[in-house]
Amino acid sequence: AVFAAAQLIRPDRTNPPTDPARTIRAHLGSGSALADILDRSCRDCHSNDTEWRWYSQVAPASWLMASGVSEGRKVVNFSEWGAYPPDQQRVLLLASCEDARQGKMPGPYAWLRPETRLSVQDVDTICAAARAGGEP
């Protein structure tokens, strides 16, 4: 009964509109390895293009996913990359590098979506971009 009642509490799972010109892919270029990694491993929590899978429809997973996406977008939103000043972009990439090195990202989400796991090469690519200031 509690599980059924919990389904009535529906968190917001909408994706804000995205201006393609403001995305990190637009700033890095379509052939960017970094953009490919971020799309595969970070998009669901750190962009306006979250793919709301079946488990995001079932409480309490729906609450956790909606909360994680909301918090992730506040920390860094790769769909809004163009809105960040260059100095902040570099800081965000450096923080992404550090989080990836420490295994904080994509964190437990990788259990549900194994393809989001970052390889050593993925982490090296993120960190190299951070050191280069985000240049392609």
C-alpha positions as CSV (number, residue, x, y, z in Angstrom):
1,A,0.0,0.0,0.0
2,V,2.9,2.4,0.9
3,F,4.6,1.5,-2.4
4,A,1.4,2.2,-4.4
5,A,0.8,5.5,-2.6
6,A,4.4,6.5,-3.2
7,Q,3.7,6.3,-7.0
8,L,1.3,9.3,-6.6
9,I,4.2,11.6,-5.7
10,R,5.6,12.4,-9.2
11,P,8.8,14.5,-9.4
12,D,9.3,16.9,-12.3
13,R,11.1,15.1,-15.1
14,T,11.1,17.7,-17.8
15,N,14.1,18.7,-19.9
16,P,14.5,22.4,-20.5
17,P,14.9,23.5,-24.1
18,T,18.5,23.4,-25.4
19,D,20.1,26.0,-27.7
20,P,22.5,23.9,-29.7
21,A,24.8,26.8,-30.1
22,R,25.4,26.9,-26.3
23,T,26.3,23.3,-25.8
24,I,29.8,22.0,-25.1
25,R,29.7,20.1,-28.3
26,A,29.1,23.4,-30.2
27,H,32.2,24.9,-28.5
28,L,34.4,21.8,-28.9
29,G,33.3,20.7,-32.4
30,S,31.5,17.7,-33.6
31,G,34.5,15.4,-33.8
32,S,35.6,16.1,-30.2
33,A,36.5,13.0,-28.1
34,L,35.8,15.0,-25.0
35,A,32.3,15.8,-26.2
36,D,31.7,12.2,-27.0
37,I,32.7,11.1,-23.5
38,L,30.6,13.7,-21.9
39,D,27.6,12.8,-24.0
40,R,27.9,9.1,-23.1
41,S,28.8,9.4,-19.4
42,C,27.6,12.7,-18.2
43,R,24.6,13.8,-20.3
44,D,21.8,12.3,-18.1
45,C,22.7,14.3,-15.0
46,H,24.6,17.3,-16.4
47,S,22.6,18.5,-19.4
48,N,19.1,19.4,-20.6
49,D,19.0,16.1,-22.5
50,T,18.3,13.6,-19.8
51,E,17.0,10.3,-20.9
52,W,14.3,9.4,-18.4
53,R,14.4,5.7,-18.4
54,W,11.8,3.3,-17.0
55,Y,13.2,3.3,-13.5
56,S,12.9,7.1,-13.3
57,Q,9.1,6.5,-13.5
58,V,9.0,4.4,-10.3
59,A,9.2,5.7,-6.8
60,P,11.5,5.9,-4.9
61,A,14.0,5.7,-7.8
62,S,12.1,8.5,-9.5
63,W,12.7,10.8,-6.6
64,L,16.4,10.0,-6.5
65,M,16.9,10.4,-10.2
66,A,15.0,13.7,-10.4
67,S,17.0,15.0,-7.4
68,G,20.3,13.8,-8.9
69,V,19.5,15.5,-12.2
70,S,18.5,18.7,-10.6
71,E,21.7,18.8,-8.5
72,G,23.8,17.8,-11.4
73,R,22.5,20.5,-13.6
74,K,23.2,23.1,-10.9
75,V,26.9,22.0,-10.6
76,V,27.5,21.9,-14.3
77,N,25.2,21.9,-17.3
78,F,27.0,20.9,-20.5
79,S,23.9,22.1,-22.5
80,E,24.6,25.6,-21.1
81,W,28.3,25.6,-21.6
82,G,28.3,28.8,-23.6
83,A,26.8,30.7,-20.7
84,Y,29.9,30.0,-18.5
85,P,32.8,32.5,-18.8
86,P,36.0,30.9,-20.0
87,D,37.6,30.9,-16.5
88,Q,34.6,29.1,-15.1
89,Q,34.6,26.6,-17.9
90,R,38.2,25.7,-17.0
91,V,37.4,25.4,-13.3
92,L,34.4,23.1,-14.2
93,L,36.6,20.9,-16.4
94,L,39.3,20.7,-13.7
95,A,36.6,19.7,-11.2
96,S,35.3,17.1,-13.7
97,C,38.8,15.7,-14.1
98,E,39.2,15.4,-10.3
99,D,35.8,13.8,-9.8
100,A,36.5,11.4,-12.6
101,R,39.9,10.5,-11.2
102,Q,38.5,9.9,-7.8
103,G,35.7,7.7,-9.2
104,K,33.0,10.1,-8.0
105,M,31.5,10.4,-11.4
106,P,29.4,8.8,-12.8
107,G,29.3,7.1,-9.4
108,P,26.5,4.6,-8.5
109,Y,24.6,5.6,-11.6
110,A,27.0,3.3,-13.6
111,W,25.4,0.3,-12.0
112,L,22.2,1.1,-13.8
113,R,23.9,2.3,-17.0
114,P,27.3,0.5,-17.4
115,E,28.0,2.3,-20.6
116,T,28.5,5.5,-18.6
117,R,31.5,4.1,-16.8
118,L,34.7,6.0,-17.6
119,S,37.8,4.1,-18.8
120,V,41.3,5.2,-17.9
121,Q,41.5,6.7,-21.4
122,D,38.2,8.6,-20.9
123,V,39.6,10.1,-17.6
124,D,42.9,11.0,-19.4
125,T,40.9,12.8,-22.1
126,I,38.9,14.8,-19.6
127,C,42.0,15.8,-17.7
128,A,44.0,16.7,-20.8
129,A,41.1,19.0,-21.9
130,A,41.1,20.5,-18.4
131,R,44.8,21.2,-18.5
132,A,44.4,22.7,-22.0
133,G,41.7,25.0,-20.8
134,G,39.0,23.1,-22.7
135,E,40.4,23.6,-26.1
136,P,39.5,20.9,-28.7
